[in-house]
């Protein structure tokens, strides 16, 4: 029988991440903090560890320093364990001087390293999705069906159909047709494959399980750049390609709006995703921080990370990231506050004369405040109408959401919001 020890997981580190700007101004998409204390990359790596897949390679390219630092500080197996989390960075070689041109091209450029692991199977994953999956079930499905390629699929609504690769299957769950992000009404009508009127389509999740020899053949003998748009559709005529059903929670963190709304969902009592599961936890960097201190005020539907100090503030439907400092009189709602990477040194004047965190009497609603921000006293931040796009330098509005970039200093009394 095949073994999980023969599986190599390859996690794609993503491209420039322009739709998540300015959160990706100084970091890659998988390194973006989420849910207070985690980073996006923690989700696929944790899923691999929980699925007993311990050979993991992360392909990186843009703004990758913080991602590299997080991975090397977090995922170190002991010397008696055969597993590893390896970083495969884009590089110039005698064979190629180009950057990764797409998902398939990224894997093609690292085929030498993939072959060196002698893995019989390769699991391709994205580094910017939120979900919990036991890949063992997908692997077993792949082996039971004698597949060359298996694609993880989920039900998709009519409204979301144009964002996905859509597919059709036969009664044995073999994929017979595949189209990437269709917009033509005739094509959409052709790919209706479920009786559910709310979710009539099957969509690819961007998770692929390959026999390694098949993957090598497809990449070495073509110039295809993308798995969903080119490799998988063109493999249907020569390979056995199956669709593995997944019905759990899954979210693609592709835009500022999806990032913001997904984070706020985590704060609710009925959150669709739980970061702590005794059997399948999500791992992250172990920080040796004190417990958070709350001195008065009110907290309602708040994720409060470790190392925070909250003084007589009123916070609702928000996330407070690690080392988050919130001063007296602050009112904050529907906000993702990422906290800080460090504390201000004692007995030193803070940078710009404004301490890390959120100053006294600030009123903040509908915002994303990146790490190490210094928000002066009496600052007011209000959301803009949906669809509003503004780049004011020290702050940005994306789809109506105010984003304060990393390490920004906002002077006391600043007002950001509709006139």
PLY file of the C-alpha trace (Angstrom):
ply
format ascii 1.0
element vertex 419
property float x
property float y
property float z
element edge 418
property int vertex1
property int vertex2
end_header
0.00 0.00 0.00
1.18 3.56 -0.64
2.34 5.51 2.38
2.02 9.12 3.53
5.81 9.04 3.93
5.92 9.02 0.12
3.98 12.31 -0.16
5.67 15.69 -0.60
3.49 18.74 0.08
4.38 21.79 -2.03
2.86 25.04 -0.76
2.76 27.92 -3.22
3.89 31.19 -1.65
1.83 33.41 -3.94
2.69 36.28 -6.23
2.87 40.02 -5.65
-0.44 40.09 -3.77
-1.63 43.42 -5.17
-5.24 42.82 -4.09
-4.10 42.63 -0.45
-2.11 45.88 -0.65
-0.96 47.54 1.63
-0.82 44.44 3.85
1.56 42.96 1.26
3.67 46.11 0.93
6.41 44.60 3.12
5.46 40.91 3.22
4.17 38.09 1.01
0.54 36.98 1.18
1.16 33.81 3.22
2.99 35.92 5.84
0.00 38.23 6.46
-1.15 37.97 10.11
-4.63 36.58 10.74
-6.86 35.95 13.77
-4.56 37.86 16.12
-1.58 35.53 16.45
-1.33 33.40 13.30
-0.12 33.88 9.75
-1.88 32.54 6.65
0.93 30.04 5.98
0.22 28.37 9.33
-3.02 26.88 7.99
-1.68 24.65 5.15
1.43 23.68 7.13
-0.72 22.72 10.14
-3.07 20.74 7.91
-0.06 18.81 6.60
1.29 18.08 10.10
-2.16 17.01 11.33
-2.49 14.76 8.26
0.87 13.10 9.04
2.46 14.56 5.93
5.84 15.68 7.21
7.76 16.46 4.01
6.79 20.04 3.19
8.30 22.52 0.73
7.23 26.17 0.55
7.86 27.98 -2.75
8.54 31.67 -2.16
9.35 34.68 -4.32
8.07 38.18 -3.44
8.74 40.01 -0.14
9.66 36.69 1.41
11.98 37.69 4.30
9.31 37.72 7.02
7.80 34.51 5.66
11.20 32.79 5.74
11.81 34.05 9.27
8.43 32.80 10.51
8.83 29.35 8.95
12.38 28.80 10.21
11.52 29.97 13.73
8.31 27.94 13.93
8.60 24.64 12.07
11.69 22.77 13.19
11.41 19.01 13.58
13.77 17.10 15.86
16.86 15.35 14.48
15.24 11.91 14.87
12.31 12.86 12.62
12.51 12.38 8.87
10.22 15.33 8.20
11.12 18.88 7.18
9.65 22.22 6.21
11.93 23.45 3.45
11.94 26.84 1.72
12.43 26.76 -2.05
13.03 30.37 -3.07
12.91 31.62 -6.63
16.43 31.80 -8.03
18.37 32.29 -11.21
19.88 29.09 -12.59
21.71 28.11 -15.80
18.35 26.81 -17.08
16.21 29.81 -16.12
16.75 33.47 -15.28
13.05 34.33 -14.96
10.80 34.70 -11.93
7.95 32.25 -11.43
5.38 32.91 -14.15
2.49 31.07 -12.49
1.63 28.18 -10.19
2.76 25.43 -12.56
5.87 27.33 -13.64
6.87 27.75 -9.98
6.74 23.99 -9.48
8.51 23.36 -12.81
11.43 25.54 -11.75
11.82 23.43 -8.58
11.49 19.99 -10.18
15.14 19.20 -9.42
14.48 19.64 -5.69
11.20 17.73 -5.92
12.89 14.80 -7.65
15.61 14.81 -4.98
13.05 13.93 -2.28
12.11 10.73 -4.19
8.48 11.30 -3.23
6.05 9.20 -5.27
3.26 11.73 -4.81
3.10 15.54 -4.72
0.34 17.48 -2.97
0.04 21.03 -4.34
-1.43 23.59 -1.90
-2.02 27.35 -1.79
-0.54 29.46 1.00
-3.46 31.89 1.40
-6.56 29.76 2.08
-8.37 29.20 5.41
-9.74 25.68 5.91
-9.14 22.50 7.86
-8.69 19.35 5.78
-7.39 15.88 6.50
-5.27 15.25 3.40
-5.12 11.56 4.32
-8.69 11.19 3.08
-7.81 12.82 -0.23
-4.72 10.63 -0.60
-6.76 7.47 0.10
-9.38 8.55 -2.46
-6.58 9.08 -5.00
-5.12 5.63 -4.36
-8.48 3.82 -4.28
-9.38 5.22 -7.69
-5.98 4.64 -9.26
-5.89 8.31 -10.24
-3.07 10.18 -11.92
-4.36 13.50 -10.59
-6.95 14.29 -7.92
-8.49 17.75 -7.52
-10.22 18.83 -4.30
-13.65 20.22 -5.19
-16.46 21.96 -3.37
-19.98 23.24 -4.13
-20.03 26.75 -5.59
-22.84 29.30 -5.81
-23.90 31.13 -8.97
-22.55 34.40 -7.59
-19.09 32.92 -6.95
-18.82 30.74 -10.07
-16.68 33.14 -12.10
-13.98 33.11 -9.39
-13.40 29.33 -9.63
-12.26 26.67 -11.99
-15.51 24.78 -12.67
-15.69 21.10 -13.53
-18.02 18.26 -14.42
-17.69 14.64 -13.27
-19.15 11.31 -14.30
-20.87 8.88 -11.92
-17.50 7.51 -10.80
-16.28 11.04 -9.87
-13.82 11.18 -12.73
-13.54 14.73 -14.09
-14.75 14.96 -17.70
-14.59 18.73 -18.29
-12.83 21.70 -16.68
-12.95 25.44 -17.37
-11.08 28.18 -15.47
-13.10 31.15 -14.12
-15.78 31.26 -16.84
-17.90 34.39 -17.43
-19.74 33.38 -20.61
-23.40 32.60 -19.67
-23.50 29.71 -22.13
-20.41 28.12 -20.57
-21.79 28.63 -17.07
-25.05 26.96 -18.10
-23.11 24.01 -19.52
-21.21 23.45 -16.26
-24.22 23.22 -13.94
-23.67 19.81 -12.32
-25.60 19.85 -9.02
-29.33 19.83 -8.26
-28.87 22.44 -5.52
-30.23 25.75 -6.92
-28.09 27.78 -4.49
-24.83 25.94 -5.26
-25.28 24.37 -8.70
-21.57 24.14 -9.57
-18.51 22.15 -8.54
-15.41 24.29 -8.19
-11.73 23.50 -7.83
-10.15 24.52 -4.50
-6.67 24.79 -5.99
-5.57 21.65 -4.14
-4.04 18.96 -6.37
-2.69 15.49 -5.61
-0.35 14.21 -8.36
1.54 11.04 -9.03
5.03 12.51 -9.22
5.90 10.89 -12.54
2.73 12.35 -14.06
3.52 15.80 -12.67
7.07 15.68 -14.04
5.86 14.57 -17.48
3.21 17.29 -17.66
5.61 20.06 -16.64
8.72 18.99 -18.55
6.87 18.46 -21.83
4.76 21.61 -21.84
5.22 25.32 -21.20
2.01 25.69 -19.21
2.28 28.33 -16.48
-0.86 27.62 -14.45
-2.39 24.47 -12.97
-6.06 25.51 -13.01
-6.07 27.32 -16.33
-3.82 24.99 -18.34
-2.30 21.87 -16.76
-5.44 20.21 -15.36
-7.81 20.99 -18.28
-5.28 19.71 -20.82
-4.51 16.60 -18.75
-8.09 15.33 -18.99
-7.46 13.72 -22.38
-4.30 11.82 -21.34
-4.61 11.26 -17.57
-7.18 9.89 -15.14
-8.29 12.95 -13.18
-10.72 12.61 -10.25
-12.56 15.10 -8.06
-12.42 14.66 -4.27
-15.39 16.19 -2.41
-14.80 18.68 0.40
-17.79 20.23 2.18
-16.17 22.00 5.14
-15.40 25.70 5.59
-12.99 27.14 3.02
-12.08 30.75 2.31
-9.69 32.26 -0.21
-8.06 35.34 1.34
-7.60 37.15 -1.94
-8.76 40.72 -1.27
-8.80 43.27 1.54
-12.57 42.80 1.80
-12.34 39.01 2.17
-9.46 39.38 4.66
-11.43 41.88 6.75
-14.75 40.02 6.75
-13.14 36.65 7.39
-11.28 37.99 10.44
-14.46 39.49 11.87
-16.26 36.16 11.44
-13.67 34.58 13.76
-14.80 36.88 16.59
-18.40 35.65 16.56
-19.75 32.91 18.85
-20.91 31.06 15.72
-17.58 31.42 13.91
-17.41 29.05 10.92
-13.77 28.23 11.70
-12.19 27.35 15.03
-8.43 27.81 15.24
-8.20 25.49 18.21
-9.15 21.85 17.78
-7.68 19.31 20.22
-7.15 16.84 17.39
-6.27 19.25 14.56
-4.82 22.47 16.01
-3.42 25.30 13.92
0.22 25.81 14.90
2.18 29.05 14.89
5.32 30.66 16.30
5.63 30.10 20.06
5.99 33.51 21.71
7.01 33.77 25.35
4.66 36.62 26.19
2.77 37.39 29.40
-0.98 37.03 29.68
-2.96 40.02 28.51
-4.03 42.67 31.04
-7.46 44.35 30.89
-7.99 47.27 33.26
-11.67 48.15 33.07
-13.83 48.80 30.01
-15.86 46.28 28.05
-15.01 43.57 25.55
-17.71 41.97 23.40
-16.94 39.43 20.67
-13.21 40.17 20.81
-10.23 37.95 20.09
-7.56 39.17 22.52
-4.10 37.79 21.84
-1.29 37.38 24.37
0.92 40.18 25.63
-1.76 42.90 25.29
-2.57 45.80 27.63
-6.06 47.29 27.45
-6.97 50.22 29.71
-10.62 51.16 30.21
-11.48 50.73 26.53
-14.73 49.64 24.92
-14.07 47.10 22.16
-16.57 45.05 20.15
-16.46 42.70 17.17
-12.71 43.15 16.81
-9.36 41.41 16.91
-6.47 42.63 19.06
-3.18 41.12 17.92
-0.13 40.18 19.97
1.35 42.97 22.13
-1.61 45.20 21.30
-1.64 48.36 23.44
-4.99 50.17 23.76
-5.24 53.25 25.95
-7.92 54.82 28.18
-11.17 55.93 26.58
-10.73 54.14 23.24
-13.88 52.97 21.45
-13.14 50.39 18.78
-15.55 48.26 16.76
-15.40 46.02 13.70
-11.64 46.46 13.49
-8.67 44.18 12.89
-5.82 45.54 15.02
-2.70 43.42 14.45
-0.70 44.57 17.47
3.08 44.83 17.38
6.31 42.89 16.86
7.93 44.45 19.94
7.34 46.74 22.93
8.63 50.29 23.19
11.88 50.32 25.22
11.48 51.74 28.71
13.03 55.12 29.51
13.24 56.05 25.82
11.16 58.55 23.90
8.87 56.60 21.52
9.35 57.09 17.80
7.63 60.26 16.68
6.67 60.96 20.27
3.71 58.56 19.99
3.74 55.18 21.78
3.02 51.92 20.00
-0.66 51.04 19.77
-3.82 53.11 20.02
-3.75 56.34 22.03
-6.29 57.81 24.45
-9.84 58.64 23.35
-9.52 57.28 19.82
-12.69 56.25 17.97
-12.07 53.53 15.42
-14.59 51.63 13.33
-14.32 49.42 10.25
-10.53 49.47 9.93
-7.48 47.26 9.55
-4.50 48.50 11.55
-1.29 46.70 10.63
1.54 45.90 13.04
3.68 48.48 14.84
1.27 51.34 14.10
1.34 54.39 16.40
-2.08 56.00 16.64
-2.03 59.35 18.47
-4.62 60.60 20.96
-8.09 61.47 19.69
-7.70 59.93 16.25
-11.01 59.13 14.54
-11.28 56.46 11.82
-14.59 55.72 10.09
-15.35 53.39 7.17
-16.10 54.74 3.70
-18.90 53.54 1.40
-18.18 50.19 -0.25
-16.25 50.57 -3.48
-14.28 53.61 -2.27
-10.58 53.46 -3.22
-8.09 56.01 -1.82
-4.31 56.00 -1.38
-3.36 58.82 0.98
0.13 57.51 1.74
-0.14 57.11 5.50
-3.51 55.40 5.07
-5.32 53.55 2.31
-8.97 52.79 1.61
-9.72 49.52 -0.19
-13.37 48.80 -1.01
-14.41 51.22 1.74
-12.19 49.68 4.43
-9.55 51.95 5.97
-6.15 50.25 6.16
-3.34 51.71 8.25
-0.06 50.26 6.88
2.63 48.68 9.01
4.68 51.07 11.20
2.52 54.08 10.30
2.41 57.06 12.69
-0.91 58.94 12.85
-0.63 62.25 14.66
-3.08 63.22 17.45
-6.45 64.47 16.26
-6.21 62.92 12.78
-9.61 62.31 11.15
-10.03 59.61 8.50
-13.49 59.06 7.12
-16.17 60.43 4.84
-16.61 64.20 4.94
0 1
1 2
2 3
3 4
4 5
5 6
6 7
7 8
8 9
9 10
10 11
11 12
12 13
13 14
14 15
15 16
16 17
17 18
18 19
19 20
20 21
21 22
22 23
23 24
24 25
25 26
26 27
27 28
28 29
29 30
30 31
31 32
32 33
33 34
34 35
35 36
36 37
37 38
38 39
39 40
40 41
41 42
42 43
43 44
44 45
45 46
46 47
47 48
48 49
49 50
50 51
51 52
52 53
53 54
54 55
55 56
56 57
57 58
58 59
59 60
60 61
61 62
62 63
63 64
64 65
65 66
66 67
67 68
68 69
69 70
70 71
71 72
72 73
73 74
74 75
75 76
76 77
77 78
78 79
79 80
80 81
81 82
82 83
83 84
84 85
85 86
86 87
87 88
88 89
89 90
90 91
91 92
92 93
93 94
94 95
95 96
96 97
97 98
98 99
99 100
100 101
101 102
102 103
103 104
104 105
105 106
106 107
107 108
108 109
109 110
110 111
111 112
112 113
113 114
114 115
115 116
116 117
117 118
118 119
119 120
120 121
121 122
122 123
123 124
124 125
125 126
126 127
127 128
128 129
129 130
130 131
131 132
132 133
133 134
134 135
135 136
136 137
137 138
138 139
139 140
140 141
141 142
142 143
143 144
144 145
145 146
146 147
147 148
148 149
149 150
150 151
151 152
152 153
153 154
154 155
155 156
156 157
157 158
158 159
159 160
160 161
161 162
162 163
163 164
164 165
165 166
166 167
167 168
168 169
169 170
170 171
171 172
172 173
173 174
174 175
175 176
176 177
177 178
178 179
179 180
180 181
181 182
182 183
183 184
184 185
185 186
186 187
187 188
188 189
189 190
190 191
191 192
192 193
193 194
194 195
195 196
196 197
197 198
198 199
199 200
200 201
201 202
202 203
203 204
204 205
205 206
206 207
207 208
208 209
209 210
210 211
211 212
212 213
213 214
214 215
215 216
216 217
217 218
218 219
219 220
220 221
221 222
222 223
223 224
224 225
225 226
226 227
227 228
228 229
229 230
230 231
231 232
232 233
233 234
234 235
235 236
236 237
237 238
238 239
239 240
240 241
241 242
242 243
243 244
244 245
245 246
246 247
247 248
248 249
249 250
250 251
251 252
252 253
253 254
254 255
255 256
256 257
257 258
258 259
259 260
260 261
261 262
262 263
263 264
264 265
265 266
266 267
267 268
268 269
269 270
270 271
271 272
272 273
273 274
274 275
275 276
276 277
277 278
278 279
279 280
280 281
281 282
282 283
283 284
284 285
285 286
286 287
287 288
288 289
289 290
290 291
291 292
292 293
293 294
294 295
295 296
296 297
297 298
298 299
299 300
300 301
301 302
302 303
303 304
304 305
305 306
306 307
307 308
308 309
309 310
310 311
311 312
312 313
313 314
314 315
315 316
316 317
317 318
318 319
319 320
320 321
321 322
322 323
323 324
324 325
325 326
326 327
327 328
328 329
329 330
330 331
331 332
332 333
333 334
334 335
335 336
336 337
337 338
338 339
339 340
340 341
341 342
342 343
343 344
344 345
345 346
346 347
347 348
348 349
349 350
350 351
351 352
352 353
353 354
354 355
355 356
356 357
357 358
358 359
359 360
360 361
361 362
362 363
363 364
364 365
365 366
366 367
367 368
368 369
369 370
370 371
371 372
372 373
373 374
374 375
375 376
376 377
377 378
378 379
379 380
380 381
381 382
382 383
383 384
384 385
385 386
386 387
387 388
388 389
389 390
390 391
391 392
392 393
393 394
394 395
395 396
396 397
397 398
398 399
399 400
400 401
401 402
402 403
403 404
404 405
405 406
406 407
407 408
408 409
409 410
410 411
411 412
412 413
413 414
414 415
415 416
416 417
417 418
